[in-house]
Structures are given as C-alpha cells and as structure tokens.
C-alpha cells in the first residue's frame, strides 16, 4: 500500500502535514495533542484511501 499512497500527491501532502503535527506535539511533550493528531491523521488516511485509491480498484 505504501507505493500506492506515495504515488498520489494529495495523499503525500496530507500525510506530511499530519506527521509534522504529531512530531510538534511529541516534541512539546503534549500527549493529548499527539494522540489527537494521530487520530486525525488516521481518519484523513481512511478518507484519502476512499477518495484516491478505492475508485481506481473499482474501475
């Protein structure tokens, strides 16, 4: 799946943004913010899979 997700610019952009948010929270020692950012990242990933990858496999 990594190869498929990496091939979509929007998917990469979303992931990099969330990774940065998670890192900032961890560096700040804010466990609650890190958890929220990780949960939001996973939710965004599910949305991206549905939008960018699943239509291609159904077509």
C-alpha positions in Angstrom: 0.0 0.0 0.0 2.9 2.4 0.7 3.8 2.5 -3.0 0.2 3.3 -4.0 -0.2 6.0 -1.4 3.1 7.6 -2.2 2.1 7.9 -5.9 -0.7 10.4 -5.0 0.5 14.0 -4.4 -2.5 14.9 -2.2 -2.1 11.8 -0.1 1.6 12.6 0.5 0.8 16.2 1.3 -1.9 15.2 3.9 0.4 12.7 5.5 3.4 15.0 5.8 1.2 17.7 7.4 -0.1 15.2 10.0 3.3 13.8 10.6 4.6 17.3 11.3 1.7 18.0 13.7 2.4 14.7 15.6 6.1 15.5 15.8 5.4 19.0 17.2 3.1 17.6 19.8 5.6 14.9 20.9 8.4 17.4 21.0 6.2 19.7 23.2 5.5 16.8 25.5 1.8 17.1 24.8 0.5 13.6 24.8 -3.1 14.6 24.3 -2.3 16.7 21.3 -0.2 13.9 19.9 -3.0 11.5 20.3 -5.5 13.8 18.7 -3.1 14.5 15.7 -2.5 10.8 15.3 -6.3 10.0 15.4 -6.9 12.8 12.9 -4.1 11.5 10.7 -5.6 8.0 10.6 -9.1 9.5 9.8 -7.6 11.5 7.0 -5.8 8.4 5.7 -9.0 6.5 5.6 -10.6 9.3 3.7 -7.7 9.5 1.3 -7.8 5.8 0.6 -11.5 6.0 -0.2 -11.1 9.0 -2.4 -7.8 8.3 -4.2 -7.2 4.5 -4.2 -10.5 2.7 -4.0 -12.1 4.3 -7.1 -9.1 3.1 -9.1 -9.5 -0.5 -7.9 -13.3 -0.5 -8.7 -12.9 0.9 -12.2 
